[in-house]
Amino acid sequence: MILGIDIGKSGGVSVFEDSNLITIIPFTDYWKMNDEIIKYKANSPTVFIEEVHAFPKQGVVSMFSFGENFGYWKGMLIAHGIPLVLVPPKIWQSYYGYLPKDKKERKQKLYDIARGLFPQVNFPIQYADAVLIGWYGVNERRKNG
């Protein structure tokens, strides 16, 4: 089992069993997310989580929130003994080929890719990163055994 986590405020968690996307869990609050993730602990998941850092010209409040979310996920997974793999955005995004530099265009392209990979699953654009981080994890696990 592979979980892909987009730690953004409107992010979420994608859950893969074998190569099948079985669910997407929207980020709501920390307690609910803790309960949701723990449900999968018995399945020995590996979690691929976006490794983030500060960006120039990004707002202080948004960076603090981003860092808080990252710390929450990392701490919660470690506390529960769930293996995690930190993957920088440039690494998982490059897996999907050329992406536009403009953020809005890049988000749309990533959504189009995610919808193309999983047309049977209906999800809004804000969960595309979680889906693609998870799919990257599925393929990395397959490649590395």
HELIX and SHEET records of a PDB file:
HELIX    1   1 TYR A   30  ILE A   38  1                                   9    
HELIX    2   2 LYS A   41  ASN A   43  5                                   3    
HELIX    3   3 VAL A   60  ALA A   79  1                                  20    
HELIX    4   4 PRO A   89  SER A   94  1                                   6    
HELIX    5   5 LYS A  103  LEU A  117  1                                  15    
HELIX    6   6 ILE A  125  TYR A  127  5                                   3    
HELIX    7   7 ALA A  128  ASN A  144  1                                  17    
SHEET    1   A 5 ASN A  20  PRO A  26  0                                        
SHEET    2   A 5 GLY A  12  GLU A  17 -1                                        
SHEET    3   A 5 ILE A   2  ASP A   6 -1                                        
SHEET    4   A 5 THR A  46  GLU A  50  1                                        
SHEET    5   A 5 LEU A  84  VAL A  87  1                                        
END                                                                             
